[in-house]
Amino acid sequence: MHTLVPTLVATLPTVRLCLIFIIVFLIVRLSIKRSHLLPLPPGPFGVPVLGFLPFLGQNYFHITLTDLSKRFGPIYQIFLGNKRIVVINDTNIIREAFRLQVFSGRPDTELTKILQGYGIINSDGALWKEQRAFLHTVLRKLGAKSFLQGRNCLEHKIRVQDFLSDLKACDSRPCRIRPLLACAVSNVVGSLLMSMTFKSSEDKTFLHLLGLMEEGFRLFSLAMPVNFFPFLRFVPGVNYAYQKIIQNRTETSSYFKKIVDEHRQTLDRDQIRDFVDAYLVQQEKYKKAGQHSYFSEEQLIQVMNDIFSAGLENVTSTIEWAVLFLMLNPKVQKQIQSEVDEVVGSKRMPQLDDMSSMPYTEATFWEVLRRSNVIALGNTHSTLEDSELCGHRIPAGTHILPNLYAINMDPKLWIDPEKFEPQRFLRNGKVFKPDHFIPFSVGRRMCLGDVLTKMEVFLFLSSLLQEFDLCVPDIEDPPKAQGIVAASMAPKPYQVCAVPRNRNN
Ligand code: HEM
């Protein structure tokens, strides 16, 4: 006992020191965010300065990124220059991330700087939140967000008749369908947005606007490297693309400005014609009430640029893909035609009301979106602050890239994914869309044009097949289902013969 006391007294400072150390350790451990202790996502090594860029491949980035997911798993990171890109190849992880505010940013890059923070697609923060909510409300009122509300007023804006007449004029000869489609589709988005329709695919104003938009998409892919290597802005080639994007945007914006001015002069507050009218009225309301808002002319014009380009390019490419797949799969074509004949007949045109009775046609729409991979890589998000995902640390400002191609073509999710097979979207005769299929993305930034797209594609396809058989032309190089990558993936240019149907067969 006597010998124990001095020993205890002697060890007391050591015990005290240990206790202090443990307390300090616990305080530090608790004050560091949990996410800071997590590992970063795995990923391949790159080379100094360029990162993974030299290994991305020329064009088909989505394929390289899908191959990487086989090595590194559903979530991994690569570097392009000094920018960290986290690629997500799994729907559940995309859902988990995109429902959170912290993952709802858009990257601040050389190309998005051109837009000065305006618009919806590339903006974020309070401006994006307010403006997205407003666009959503207006699209709903105009009948473009729900099959229940206002669809009659939308139905007559989707004018398929002119497109069918243009096609009839081809007289069963091989023709390129894209210019005819682009005119018809831009009339839908043009009339919703600004009550603007183009008379024909020969209309000069339309052709010029379309040219600027299409060139913009092409140049965007060319100038993309400046987002990761800003010095490239001064390298000829890339610099040309960069300057031309600015020039084209100035031109489309001055076209849209003229339309806004005309709307202002003819505005009737009790008779809202389109999105521009709704915007001007709301802007006035905020101004009168002295209430702060992000409504401005610059913002309105950029939203018009956003919607016109998204509504035109993606939908045109989707219908162009649909025509190609149907031409290459006559059995699918016949099946849609028997559905049209049974539900609609030949005396009237298909209507949106018919869709619920035409599951095979709807299933074909989903299969076209899946197999074409119109949007192979979804729009890049950015993290607004340090965060975590699936046990990984995701630093603030990380680019988050959803690889939709990896999901659409995953053999674990789809039997024989290369095959075009609408039947996979049917169960017991009803349309069945699996939860893992997210062509319009998910969460806070999900596409606002999903319902409009479905309505348009349904009316175009069913009306087209009511009138025509789509046949492979008797030419040297018959069409194949191959895509060219730009902002969205369009099929390689092809020709089709639209032959008036002989219903006696
Ligand atoms: C085949 C047709 C279309 C496809 C596959 C498609 C797909 C997508 C995808 C993947 C996104 C990115 C969402 C995200 O950032 O997570 C998006 C965003 C968007 N889409 Fe679409 N889209 C289509 C048609 C349209 C149409 C017709 C409109 C016109 C109303 C439209 C308006 C928008 C807008 C405004 C956004 C930005 C949403 C935001 O950033 O908050 N889209 N779309």
Boltz pocket constraint, residues with backbone or C-beta under 6 A from the ligand:
constraints:
  - pocket:
      binder: B
      contacts: [[A, 98], [A, 120], [A, 121], [A, 122], [A, 123], [A, 132], [A, 306], [A, 307], [A, 310], [A, 311], [A, 312], [A, 314], [A, 315], [A, 318], [A, 374], [A, 375], [A, 378], [A, 379], [A, 380], [A, 438], [A, 439], [A, 440], [A, 441], [A, 442], [A, 444], [A, 445], [A, 446], [A, 447], [A, 448], [A, 449], [A, 450], [A, 452], [A, 453]]
      max_distance: 6.0
